[in-house]
Amino acid sequence: MKKLLLVLFTFITLQIAAQTKVSGVVIDEKQQPLSYTSVYFKNTTEGVITNEDGKFYLESASKQDTLVISFTGYDDVFLPLTKAVNLDLKIELKEDTVLSEIKIFTGKTSKKDNPALDILRKIWENRRKNGLHKFDQYNYQKYEKIEFDLNSIDSAYMKSKMFKGMEFIFDKVDTSKITGKTYLPIFINEQASNVYGDNVSKLKKEIVSGNKNSGFENNQHIMAFLKDLYVEYDIYNNYLKLFDKDFVSPLSRTGINVYNYVLTDTADIDGKKCYNIVYYPRRKGELTFKGDFWVNEGTWAIKKINMAISKDANINWVRDIYIEQEFDVLNDSVFLLTKDHLMTDFSIRQNEKSKGMYGKRTTYYKQFEFDKKKPVNFYKSEVNSYNEALMNRPDEFWEGYRFEPLSEEEKGIYTMLGELKQNKRFQTYVNLGTILASDYIQIGNFDYGPIFSSFGFNDIEGFRLRAGGRTYFGQNDMWRLEGYTAYGFKDDKFKYGISGRFMLDKDSRFIFFAGNRRDVEQIAATLSPITDVLGRSFASSALLASGDNSKLSNINLTSAGLEIEPLKNLKFSAAFNYKTLKSASPTFSLGYYDEAGDIQTDLNQSEINLSVDYTPRRKTVGFGVDRTDVDYNYARVFFNYSLGVKGMLGSDFDYKKIQLLYRHPILVGGFGRFTPTLEAGKTYGTVPLGLMSVIPGNQSYFIIDNAFSQMNYYEFITDEYIALHLEHNFNGRIFSRIPGIRKLGLREFVGIRGVWGDVSKENVALNASNIPYIAPSDKVYYEYFVGVGNIFKCLRIDVTWRGNYLENPDVRKMGVKAVFGFHF
């Protein structure tokens, strides 16, 4: 009975929370739904357009008495609203037969004689004359609120066993003013900051003055997820990046190729004459929006815009995205963004009734100041350190800094989350999600894992078991210890690794690191050096592989060094490495001739490494020794210099080696993402096989980054090389235009890989192993591939063809490889 009263009370509360609520469907005289129909309250700018099924939901905080339904080519309908709540309406529009001389735009609108396009062209001409672009320098205050809500809450959901012991959370159920769905707030994060920018030097800096979190501040994976979802965007740009995809902006210069535009209304807003334009996609399956915007006459600046993604946009786990921006006028001429609201409806299934989660970000901007120049060093000096005081601001700070007060439901989130943190069932759910995201199981201040590395197999060790972990007191740990042990059932040997990282200075991220690893490894699995002393290549454990996988080595590696990041994303490091190498297999040799002409099979080598790692636009979460990347779509330039010193600790060889890695994912408008990767290197001096640059082959059935899919292990040996990998992900652009395949959400990949290398006569003469030194010096080795991704939303399959060197032994001319992963 108490639960029934709770449901009834909640329902009544939802009914009176807003003054006016309307929902329904718009149809034509043939009872067919009318997509993209304008629905708004009379004499206001509060409105929406219907979705692909003609459905809509509209809510106003004020009492409204008339609903207007308008679509060009049909008679407007003025529907009186006699009640505060009017749900499930069925509204029929009739074709306009009186105004026969007026040009009608329905379906695919014309690109000629369309007044909406005339206005759009004026927006293009003036887009850099509005907003922050008009000033040399600017600064403003920013308040951002991020919230997560469970949606589609109903009585059956409330009674689910999943929430047993947590029923109190349903006291905070509310209704979305955008979708009309009930929702339950479960997370809120507030951040206050000051933003400074210089349009002349194209520099920008944000200084956080406060951050308040409702309970997950120590979970770096959840925080990284939040940051990844809500990147900044400018509606005047041609493309808006959301979920690692480029959506065509409705204000784009190429918009007329993918959108239909209809001029529907004019109105005075804040004393300024504005035009209302409705837009919607010309084709299905493309990364576009539907919605409307109000544009000011004279300045041709946007006053207000609403954007919702097309229902059939190819994004995993996302049912809807809704964007709303509002602009205010400054000095009668300049329009500045004052409010930015983004809402994402996440769901495993696309069904409208299926349960899901809202992710909402609302950002307010105020206190604008202009043309106050600051020195360049102000922008380039970056605060890397964690300031705990900013995370513990008193309530008085937030009451004065919030540009909009929290609702009663939002205020209750902090209290509710405090209670939930003490709930064992809730903690179980949080821990399960953390395990899936991090690959670790947290036990007190210790993380066990990575759990997906617990099992392995190769020809030397046979079946392999691994157990390991790391210290973890929080995402901002100033030190961390990590280690593992492994056992191979075939070679009957234990292996181990241990490492530590200690931050000596927070501001410059000055870190000391050291470690030791004794293991069995496929050392020829990468061209660029692995900087993690515990790093072990995927090729070292090949549960599913083709051909011989016995060319493994026993490695004993000790490393110690320092790294520093004086400027954000620019890291310098210096390390000393000492390693011993010997073959782990009786059929594989690392042998070389010593100065006396005798064959040596073991290698002892001391090495000094100096490296520079530059990752512009990289975004991370956390301030400790380990940070979590927000995403991987940043450019990277990595340079490494290695110096081998003969005689140091019994080292065998003198040499110098330089190596370069360049990778830069590029979003190519609406055509997907293009990723070039360049690797180059050269070794000066005479060295044996264990120190050569082996071109990385891939004999597994899985895709490995920067490895050559149709090349065998140790097939090509070099001491100088240059490799290029080109891959393009069309993000479903081609498949979206094929009926029948469109609904599958598949994505297309194409690419080509090539490598050139050479080997000196001195190194060939030194070789006493059973591996012949063959380098791709006569012609560039290449292979090309096509792939289909997003199969079952988690699988990608590539088919690769080898282009040349088909005369080499055990050549695989064509192969199929796969990789699992979850991507939006």
C-alpha positions in Angstrom: 0.0 0.0 0.0 2.8 2.4 0.9 4.5 1.8 -2.5 1.2 2.4 -4.3 0.8 5.7 -2.4 4.4 6.6 -3.4 3.6 6.0 -7.1 0.4 8.0 -6.9 2.1 10.8 -5.0 5.0 10.9 -7.6 2.5 10.9 -10.5 0.6 13.8 -9.0 3.8 15.7 -8.3 4.9 15.3 -11.9 1.5 16.6 -13.2 1.8 19.9 -11.3 5.6 20.4 -11.6 5.2 22.4 -14.8 2.4 24.7 -15.8 1.8 23.3 -19.3 2.6 19.9 -20.8 1.6 18.8 -24.3 2.4 15.6 -26.3 0.9 13.9 -29.3 1.3 13.0 -33.0 0.7 15.2 -36.1 -0.8 13.5 -39.1 -2.1 14.5 -42.6 -5.5 13.8 -44.1 -4.3 10.3 -45.2 -3.6 9.5 -41.5 0.2 9.5 -42.3 2.6 11.0 -39.7 4.0 14.4 -40.6 7.7 14.5 -39.8 9.5 17.8 -38.9 6.3 19.8 -38.3 6.7 22.9 -36.2 4.9 22.8 -32.8 5.1 25.8 -30.4 3.1 27.8 -27.9 1.5 30.9 -29.4 3.4 34.2 -29.0 6.6 32.4 -27.6 9.8 30.9 -28.9 9.1 27.7 -26.9 8.7 25.0 -29.5 9.8 21.7 -31.0 9.5 19.9 -34.3 8.0 16.5 -34.6 10.3 13.5 -35.1 10.3 11.0 -38.0 7.1 9.4 -36.7 5.3 12.8 -36.3 5.5 12.6 -32.5 6.3 15.5 -30.2 6.5 16.6 -26.5 6.5 20.2 -25.4 6.6 21.7 -21.9 6.6 25.2 -20.6 7.2 26.5 -17.1 4.5 29.1 -17.7 0.8 28.7 -18.3 0.0 28.5 -22.0 -3.4 28.7 -23.6 -2.8 28.0 -27.3 -0.7 25.4 -29.2 0.3 26.2 -32.8 1.0 23.4 -35.3 2.5 24.7 -38.5 4.0 23.0 -41.6 4.5 24.8 -45.0 1.9 23.6 -47.5 -0.7 22.9 -44.8 -3.2 25.1 -42.9 -1.9 26.1 -39.5 -3.8 24.7 -36.5 -4.4 26.8 -33.4 -5.3 24.3 -30.6 -6.8 25.8 -27.4 -5.3 24.3 -24.3 -8.0 24.1 -21.6 -5.9 22.0 -19.2 -2.3 22.2 -17.8 -1.6 18.7 -19.0 -2.6 17.6 -22.5 -1.1 14.3 -23.5 -1.4 11.9 -26.4 -3.1 14.4 -28.7 -3.8 13.4 -32.3 -3.7 16.5 -34.6 -4.6 16.4 -38.3 -3.3 19.0 -40.8 -5.1 19.8 -44.0 -3.4 20.9 -47.2 -3.4 24.6 -48.0 -5.6 24.9 -51.1 -6.2 28.7 -50.9 -2.7 30.1 -51.2 -2.0 28.3 -54.4 0.3 31.0 -55.8 2.8 30.8 -52.9 5.8 28.5 -53.4 5.4 25.5 -51.1 8.4 23.7 -49.6 7.6 20.2 -48.5 9.7 17.0 -48.6 12.9 18.0 -50.3 12.9 21.8 -50.6 14.2 23.6 -53.6 17.6 25.3 -53.6 16.3 28.1 -55.7 13.8 30.8 -54.8 13.8 29.7 -51.1 13.8 32.6 -48.7 15.2 30.4 -46.0 18.4 29.9 -48.0 18.7 33.6 -48.6 18.8 34.1 -44.8 21.2 31.2 -44.4 23.7 32.9 -46.8 23.6 36.1 -44.8 24.4 34.0 -41.7 27.5 32.6 -43.5 28.6 36.1 -44.4 28.3 37.4 -40.9 29.3 34.4 -38.7 32.7 35.8 -37.9 31.3 39.2 -37.1 29.4 37.9 -34.1 30.3 36.5 -30.8 33.7 36.2 -29.3 35.3 36.3 -32.8 34.7 40.0 -33.0 37.2 40.8 -30.3 41.0 40.4 -30.0 40.8 39.1 -26.4 38.0 38.0 -24.2 37.3 36.5 -20.7 34.2 35.3 -19.0 32.8 33.3 -16.1 31.6 29.8 -16.8 29.3 27.5 -14.8 28.8 23.9 -16.0 26.5 21.3 -14.6 26.6 17.7 -15.7 23.9 15.3 -14.6 23.0 11.6 -15.2 19.5 10.2 -14.8 17.9 6.9 -15.2 14.9 7.3 -17.5 11.6 5.6 -18.4 10.9 5.1 -14.7 7.6 3.2 -14.1 6.0 1.3 -11.3 7.3 -2.0 -12.5 10.8 -0.6 -12.7 10.5 0.7 -9.1 9.5 -2.8 -7.9 12.5 -4.4 -9.6 14.6 -6.6 -7.4 17.6 -4.6 -8.7 16.5 -1.7 -6.4 15.7 -3.8 -3.3 16.9 -1.8 -0.4 17.2 1.4 -2.4 13.6 2.3 -2.8 14.1 5.7 -1.3 15.8 7.0 -4.5 12.4 7.1 -6.2 11.4 10.1 -4.1 13.3 12.2 -6.7 11.6 11.0 -9.9 10.9 13.9 -12.3 9.7 14.4 -15.9 11.9 15.6 -18.8 10.7 18.8 -20.4 12.2 17.6 -23.7 11.0 14.0 -24.1 8.2 13.7 -21.5 9.8 10.6 -20.0 10.1 10.1 -16.3 13.6 10.1 -15.0 15.6 9.7 -11.8 18.7 11.8 -11.1 21.6 9.7 -9.9 24.7 11.9 -10.5 25.5 15.6 -10.6 28.8 17.4 -11.1 29.2 21.2 -10.9 32.2 23.2 -12.1 32.9 26.9 -11.9 35.7 28.4 -13.9 37.1 31.5 -15.6 38.0 31.4 -19.3 40.5 33.5 -21.1 41.1 33.7 -24.8 43.2 35.6 -27.4 41.9 35.4 -31.0 45.0 37.0 -32.4 47.4 34.3 -31.1 44.6 31.7 -31.0 45.3 30.8 -27.4 42.8 29.8 -24.8 43.0 28.9 -21.1 40.4 27.8 -18.5 41.1 28.1 -14.8 38.9 26.1 -12.6 37.8 27.9 -9.4 35.6 25.2 -8.0 34.3 21.6 -8.5 31.6 19.8 -6.7 30.8 16.1 -7.3 28.0 13.9 -6.0 29.9 10.8 -5.2 32.2 9.6 -8.0 35.1 12.0 -7.8 37.6 9.2 -7.1 36.5 7.1 -10.0 38.7 8.2 -12.9 36.9 6.0 -15.4 33.5 7.5 -14.8 35.0 11.0 -14.9 36.8 10.2 -18.1 33.5 9.0 -19.5 31.9 12.3 -18.6 34.6 14.4 -20.2 34.5 12.3 -23.4 30.8 12.9 -23.9 30.7 16.6 -23.6 33.3 18.3 -25.7 33.0 21.9 -26.8 31.5 22.8 -30.2 30.6 25.9 -32.2 27.4 25.8 -34.1 28.8 28.2 -36.7 31.4 25.6 -37.7 30.8 23.4 -40.6 31.0 20.2 -38.5 30.2 19.5 -34.8 32.2 16.7 -33.2 30.0 14.5 -31.0 30.9 11.0 -29.9 34.0 10.9 -32.1 31.9 11.7 -35.2 31.5 14.8 -37.3 27.8 15.9 -37.6 27.0 18.5 -40.3 26.0 21.7 -38.6 22.7 23.2 -39.8 24.6 26.4 -40.2 27.3 24.8 -42.3 28.1 26.1 -45.8 27.5 22.6 -47.0 24.2 22.3 -45.2 22.1 22.9 -48.3 23.4 19.6 -49.6 22.1 17.6 -46.6 19.3 19.7 -45.1 16.0 21.0 -46.2 15.2 24.6 -44.9 11.8 26.2 -44.5 11.1 29.8 -43.3 8.1 29.4 -41.0 7.6 32.5 -38.9 8.8 36.0 -37.8 8.6 37.5 -34.3 10.0 40.2 -32.1 12.4 38.7 -29.4 13.7 41.1 -26.8 12.8 44.0 -29.1 14.6 42.5 -32.1 13.0 41.1 -35.3 13.8 37.5 -35.8 13.1 34.8 -38.4 12.3 31.2 -37.5 13.7 28.5 -39.9 12.9 24.8 -39.6 15.5 22.4 -41.0 15.5 18.6 -41.4 17.6 16.0 -43.2 17.4 15.3 -47.0 18.4 11.7 -46.6 18.3 9.0 -43.9 21.3 7.5 -42.2 23.5 10.6 -42.3 25.1 12.4 -39.4 22.6 15.3 -39.3 20.2 17.1 -37.1 16.6 18.2 -37.2 15.2 21.3 -35.4 14.8 25.0 -35.9 16.6 28.3 -35.1 15.7 32.0 -34.7 18.0 34.5 -36.4 18.2 38.2 -35.8 17.5 40.5 -38.8 20.4 42.9 -39.5 23.2 41.2 -37.6 22.1 37.8 -38.9 23.2 36.2 -35.6 21.5 33.2 -34.1 19.3 34.1 -31.1 18.2 30.5 -30.3 18.7 27.1 -31.9 17.4 23.6 -31.2 19.1 20.5 -32.6 18.1 16.9 -32.3 20.0 14.1 -34.1 18.2 12.1 -36.8 16.6 9.0 -35.4 18.6 6.7 -37.7 22.0 8.3 -37.1 24.7 5.5 -36.8 25.7 5.9 -33.1 25.8 3.0 -30.7 24.1 3.1 -27.4 22.6 6.5 -28.1 18.9 6.9 -28.7 18.7 10.7 -28.9 20.8 13.8 -28.7 19.3 17.2 -28.1 21.1 20.5 -28.1 19.7 23.9 -27.2 21.6 27.2 -27.3 20.6 30.7 -26.4 22.3 33.9 -27.2 21.9 37.4 -25.7 22.6 40.7 -27.5 25.5 43.0 -26.4 25.5 46.7 -27.3 22.7 46.2 -29.8 24.9 44.4 -32.2 26.9 41.4 -30.8 25.2 38.2 -29.9 27.0 36.1 -27.2 26.3 32.5 -26.1 24.8 32.6 -22.7 23.3 29.1 -22.3 24.2 25.8 -23.8 22.2 22.6 -23.0 23.0 19.2 -24.3 21.0 16.1 -23.5 21.9 12.5 -24.6 19.5 9.6 -24.2 21.6 6.4 -23.7 20.1 3.0 -24.2 21.3 -0.5 -25.1 18.2 -0.8 -27.3 16.7 1.8 -29.6 13.1 1.0 -28.5 11.4 4.1 -27.2 10.0 2.2 -24.2 13.3 0.5 -23.2 15.0 1.7 -20.1 18.0 4.0 -20.5 19.9 6.9 -19.0 20.0 10.6 -19.7 23.3 12.4 -19.8 22.8 16.2 -19.5 25.2 19.1 -19.6 24.1 22.7 -19.0 26.6 25.5 -19.3 26.0 29.2 -18.5 28.3 32.1 -19.5 28.3 35.6 -18.1 30.5 38.5 -17.0 32.1 39.0 -20.4 35.0 41.3 -20.7 36.9 42.2 -23.9 40.2 43.4 -25.3 42.2 42.9 -22.0 45.4 41.5 -23.3 47.5 39.0 -21.3 51.1 37.9 -22.0 51.6 34.7 -24.0 53.2 33.0 -20.9 49.9 33.3 -19.1 48.3 30.9 -21.6 51.2 28.6 -22.0 51.8 28.1 -18.2 49.6 25.2 -17.4 48.6 24.0 -13.9 49.2 20.3 -13.8 48.7 19.8 -10.1 45.6 18.8 -8.2 44.2 21.4 -5.9 42.1 19.7 -3.2 40.7 23.1 -2.0 38.9 23.6 -5.3 37.1 20.3 -4.7 35.9 21.3 -1.3 34.3 24.7 -1.8 31.7 25.6 0.9 28.0 25.9 0.0 28.2 29.7 0.2 30.6 29.6 -2.8 28.2 27.7 -5.0 25.2 29.7 -3.9 26.9 32.8 -5.2 28.4 31.2 -8.3 25.5 29.3 -9.8 24.0 31.2 -12.6 20.8 29.3 -12.2 19.7 27.7 -8.8 19.5 24.0 -8.5 16.0 22.4 -8.6 14.8 20.7 -5.5 15.4 17.3 -7.3 19.0 18.3 -8.1 19.6 19.4 -4.5 18.4 16.1 -3.3 20.9 14.2 -5.5 23.8 15.1 -3.1 21.8 13.7 -0.1 20.6 10.7 -2.0 24.1 9.8 -3.3 25.4 10.1 0.3 23.0 7.5 1.4 23.6 5.3 -1.7 27.3 5.2 -1.0 26.5 3.3 2.2 24.3 0.9 0.3 26.0 -2.5 -0.3 23.9 -3.3 -3.4 24.6 0.0 -5.0 28.3 -0.4 -4.3 28.2 -3.8 -6.0 26.8 -2.2 -9.2 29.4 0.6 -9.1 32.2 -1.9 -8.6 30.9 -4.1 -11.5 30.9 -1.1 -13.8 34.4 -0.1 -12.6 35.7 -3.6 -13.3 34.4 -3.6 -16.9 35.8 -0.1 -17.5 39.2 -0.4 -15.8 40.0 -4.2 -16.2 40.8 -4.2 -12.4 39.1 -5.5 -9.3 39.4 -3.1 -6.4 40.1 -4.7 -3.0 40.6 -2.0 -0.4 43.6 0.0 -1.6 44.8 -2.7 -4.0 43.6 -3.3 -7.6 43.8 -6.9 -8.8 44.4 -7.2 -12.6 44.4 -6.6 -15.5 41.8 -9.4 -15.3 41.7 -9.9 -19.1 45.4 -10.7 -19.0 45.0 -13.6 -16.6 45.2 -16.3 -19.3 47.4 -16.8 -22.3 49.0 -19.3 -24.6 52.1 -19.6 -26.8 54.3 -22.4 -28.2 57.0 -22.0 -25.4 54.9 -21.6 -22.3 51.9 -23.5 -23.4 48.9 -22.5 -21.2 49.9 -19.4 -19.1 48.3 -18.1 -15.9 49.0 -14.6 -14.7 48.1 -12.8 -11.4 49.0 -9.2 -10.6 47.8 -5.9 -9.3 48.7 -2.3 -8.2 48.3 0.0 -5.3 45.3 2.4 -5.6 44.3 5.0 -3.1 42.6 7.3 -5.6 42.9 8.7 -9.1 45.4 11.3 -7.8 48.0 9.0 -6.2 51.4 10.5 -6.0 53.0 7.1 -6.1 52.0 3.7 -7.3 53.5 0.2 -7.1 52.6 -2.5 -9.6 53.6 -6.1 -10.1 52.7 -9.6 -11.4 53.7 -13.2 -11.5 53.0 -15.7 -14.3 53.4 -19.4 -14.7 53.8 -21.4 -17.9 52.6 -25.0 -17.7 54.7 -26.2 -20.7 58.1 -24.7 -19.7 57.3 -25.1 -16.0 58.7 -21.7 -15.1 57.6 -18.7 -13.1 57.9 -15.2 -14.5 57.5 -11.9 -12.7 57.6 -8.1 -13.0 57.6 -5.2 -10.6 57.6 -1.4 -11.0 57.1 1.8 -9.1 56.4 5.4 -10.0 56.9 8.3 -7.6 55.9 11.9 -8.3 58.5 14.3 -7.0 56.9 17.6 -8.1 53.2 18.0 -8.9 53.4 21.2 -11.0 55.9 19.9 -13.5 54.9 16.3 -13.2 58.5 15.3 -12.3 58.4 11.6 -11.8 60.9 8.9 -10.9 60.3 5.4 -12.1 62.0 2.0 -11.8 61.2 -1.6 -12.4 62.4 -5.1 -13.3 60.8 -7.8 -15.5 61.7 -11.4 -16.2 59.5 -13.0 -18.8 59.0 -14.7 -22.1 58.3 -12.2 -24.9 57.9 -11.7 -28.6 60.4 -8.9 -28.8 59.8 -8.3 -32.6 56.2 -7.1 -32.1 56.7 -3.3 -32.4 59.1 -0.8 -34.1 58.8 2.0 -31.6 60.1 1.3 -28.1 57.7 0.4 -25.3 58.3 2.8 -22.4 56.5 0.7 -19.8 58.9 -1.7 -18.2 56.0 -4.2 -17.5 54.7 -3.8 -21.1 54.3 -7.1 -22.9 53.1 -7.3 -26.5 49.8 -9.1 -27.5 51.9 -11.2 -29.9 53.6 -12.8 -26.9 50.5 -14.7 -26.1 48.7 -16.0 -29.2 45.8 -18.3 -28.2 44.6 -18.1 -31.8 47.5 -17.8 -34.3 48.7 -19.2 -37.6 52.1 -20.6 -38.3 55.1 -21.0 -36.0 55.0 -18.9 -32.8 58.1 -20.3 -31.2 60.5 -17.3 -31.9 60.2 -16.0 -28.3 63.0 -14.8 -26.1 63.7 -14.8 -22.4 64.1 -11.2 -21.3 65.4 -9.8 -18.0 64.9 -6.1 -18.2 65.8 -3.5 -15.5 64.9 0.1 -16.0 65.1 3.4 -14.0 64.6 7.0 -15.0 63.0 10.4 -14.7 60.3 12.2 -16.7 59.1 15.7 -16.6 56.2 17.7 -18.2 57.2 21.4 -18.1 54.4 22.3 -20.5 51.1 20.5 -20.8 51.4 17.5 -23.1 55.1 17.9 -23.7 57.0 15.3 -21.8 60.8 14.6 -21.6 62.2 11.5 -20.2 65.6 10.0 -19.5 66.1 6.3 -18.6 68.8 3.7 -18.0 68.0 0.2 -19.2 69.9 -3.0 -18.7 68.7 -6.2 -20.3 69.8 -9.8 -21.0 68.3 -11.7 -23.9 68.4 -15.3 -24.9 66.2 -17.6 -26.9 63.4 -19.3 -25.1 63.2 -22.0 -27.8 65.7 -24.7 -29.0 64.5 -24.0 -32.6 65.2 -20.3 -32.5 68.5 -18.5 -32.1 69.7 -15.0 -31.3 73.3 -16.0 -32.0 76.0 -13.6 -33.2 79.8 -13.8 -33.8 82.0 -12.2 -31.2 85.3 -10.5 -31.9 87.1 -13.9 -31.7 84.7 -15.4 -34.2 82.9 -17.6 -31.7 79.1 -17.8 -31.6 77.4 -16.2 -28.6 73.8 -16.9 -27.9 73.1 -14.6 -24.9 73.1 -10.8 -25.1 73.9 -8.4 -22.3 73.2 -4.7 -23.0 73.3 -1.4 -21.2 71.4 1.4 -22.8 70.7 5.1 -22.2 67.3 6.4 -23.5 66.3 10.0 -24.1 62.8 10.7 -25.4 60.4 13.5 -26.2 56.6 12.8 -26.3 54.4 15.6 -27.6 50.6 15.0 -27.6 48.9 18.3 -28.5 45.2 18.5 -27.6 45.4 15.4 -25.4 42.9 15.5 -22.6 43.3 13.5 -19.4 41.5 12.9 -16.1 43.5 12.8 -12.8 46.6 14.5 -11.6 48.6 11.6 -10.1 51.4 9.5 -11.5 48.9 7.7 -13.7 46.2 9.6 -15.7 43.3 8.3 -17.8 43.0 9.5 -21.4 39.6 11.1 -22.2 39.9 9.8 -25.8 42.7 8.8 -28.2 41.9 11.2 -31.1 44.9 13.4 -30.5 48.1 13.8 -32.5 51.3 12.2 -31.1 54.9 12.9 -32.0 57.4 10.6 -30.2 61.1 10.8 -30.6 63.6 8.4 -29.0 67.4 8.4 -28.9 69.1 5.2 -27.6 72.8 4.9 -26.8 74.4 1.5 -26.2 77.5 1.6 -24.1 79.9 -1.4 -24.4 81.5 -2.5 -21.2 79.0 -0.7 -18.9 77.9 -3.5 -16.5 79.3 -6.1 -18.9 77.4 -4.6 -21.9 78.3 -6.2 -25.3 77.8 -3.5 -27.9 78.3 0.2 -28.8 75.6 1.8 -31.0 73.3 4.7 -31.5 69.6 4.5 -32.5 67.1 7.2 -33.4 63.4 6.5 -33.8 60.4 8.6 -34.7 56.6 7.9 -34.4 53.9 10.2 -35.7 50.2 9.5 -35.5 47.3 11.9 -36.2 43.7 10.9 -36.3 41.8 13.4 -38.5 38.1 13.8 -38.7 37.3 14.4 -42.4 34.0 16.3 -42.1 31.1 13.9 -42.8 33.4 11.4 -44.4 34.6 9.7 -41.2 38.1 9.6 -39.7 41.4 9.2 -41.4 44.4 8.0 -39.4 48.0 8.1 -40.8 50.8 6.6 -38.7 54.4 7.1 -39.6 57.4 5.3 -38.0 61.0 5.7 -39.0 64.4 4.8 -37.4 68.0 4.1 -38.0 70.7 2.3 -36.0 74.3 3.4 -36.2 76.8 0.7 -35.3 77.1 -3.1 -35.7 74.5 -5.0 -33.6 73.1 -8.5 -33.4 69.5 -9.7 -34.0 68.3 -8.9 -30.5 69.1 -5.2 -31.1 67.9 -4.9 -34.7 64.7 -3.3 -35.9 62.5 -6.2 -36.8 59.5 -5.3 -38.9 56.5 -6.4 -36.8 54.5 -9.2 -38.3 51.2 -10.4 -37.0 50.5 -14.2 -37.1 47.5 -13.9 -34.7 43.9 -13.8 -35.8 43.4 -10.4 -34.2 44.2 -6.9 -35.4 47.3 -5.4 -33.8 48.0 -1.7 -34.2 51.1 -0.8 -36.4 51.8 -4.5 -37.2 51.6 -6.0 -40.7 48.8 -8.5 -40.9 50.2 -10.7 -43.7 53.8 -10.7 -42.5 55.4 -13.5 -40.4 57.4 -12.9 -37.3 61.1 -12.1 -38.2 60.4 -12.1 -41.9 62.1 -8.8 -42.4 65.1 -7.6 -40.5 66.4 -4.0 -40.8 68.7 -1.4 -39.2 67.0 1.5 -40.9 63.3 1.6 -41.8 60.4 3.8 -42.6 56.8 2.5 -42.3 53.5 4.1 -43.1 50.0 3.0 -42.1 47.0 4.6 -43.6 43.5 3.8 -42.4 40.1 5.4 -43.1 36.9 4.8 -41.2 33.9 5.9 -43.2 31.7 5.6 -40.0 28.9 4.0 -42.0 28.6 6.7 -44.6 28.4 4.2 -47.5 26.3 1.5 -45.8 23.8 4.2 -44.7 22.7 4.7 -48.3 22.0 1.0 -49.0 18.4 0.0 -48.1 18.3 -3.1 -46.0 21.9 -2.7 -44.7 21.3 0.8 -43.3 19.5 -0.5 -40.2 22.5 -2.8 -39.2 24.6 0.2 -38.4 27.7 -1.2 -40.0 30.9 0.8 -40.6 33.4 0.6 -43.4 37.2 0.6 -43.2 39.8 0.7 -45.9 43.6 1.1 -45.6 47.0 0.3 -46.8 50.3 -0.4 -45.0 53.8 -0.2 -46.4 57.4 -0.4 -45.2 60.8 0.1 -46.6 64.0 -0.9 -44.9 67.6 -1.9 -45.3 70.4 -3.7 -43.4 74.1 -3.1 -43.5 76.7 -5.7 -44.7 78.4 -5.5 -41.3 75.2 -6.5 -39.5 74.6 -9.3 -42.0 78.2 -10.6 -41.3 77.6 -10.5 -37.6 74.5 -12.6 -37.7 74.9 -16.2 -36.5 71.2 -16.9 -35.8 69.0 -19.2 -37.8 67.1 -16.1 -39.0 68.2 -14.9 -42.4 68.5 -11.1 -42.7 66.1 -10.1 -45.4 65.1 -6.4 -45.7 62.4 -4.8 -47.9 65.0 -2.7 -49.7 64.4 -3.6 -53.4 60.8 -2.5 -53.2 58.4 -1.3 -50.5 56.5 -4.1 -48.9 52.8 -3.3 -48.8 49.4 -4.8 -48.0 45.9 -3.5 -48.2 42.7 -4.2 -46.5 39.0 -3.6 -46.3 37.0 -4.1 -43.1 33.5 -4.0 -41.7 33.0 -2.7 -38.1 30.3 -2.4 -35.6 29.1 -6.0 -36.2 26.8 -6.7 -33.2 28.1 -3.3 -32.0 31.3 -4.8 -30.8 33.2 -6.6 -33.6 35.3 -5.5 -36.5 36.5 -7.9 -39.2 39.3 -7.1 -41.8 40.2 -8.9 -44.9 43.9 -8.2 -45.9 45.8 -8.9 -49.1 49.5 -9.1 -49.3 50.8 -7.0 -52.2 54.3 -8.3 -53.0 57.3 -10.4 -51.8 55.1 -13.4 -52.5 58.2 -15.6 -53.1 59.2 -15.5 -49.5 58.7 -18.8 -47.6 55.4 -19.6 -45.8 53.7 -16.5 -47.3 50.1 -15.8 -46.5 48.6 -14.0 -49.5 45.2 -13.2 -47.8 43.9 -13.3 -44.3 41.0 -12.5 -42.1 41.5 -10.8 -38.7 39.2 -9.4 -36.1 39.1 -7.2 -33.0 36.5 -6.6 -30.3 35.7 -3.2 -28.8 32.9 -1.0 -27.8 32.6 2.4 -29.6 30.0 5.0 -30.0 
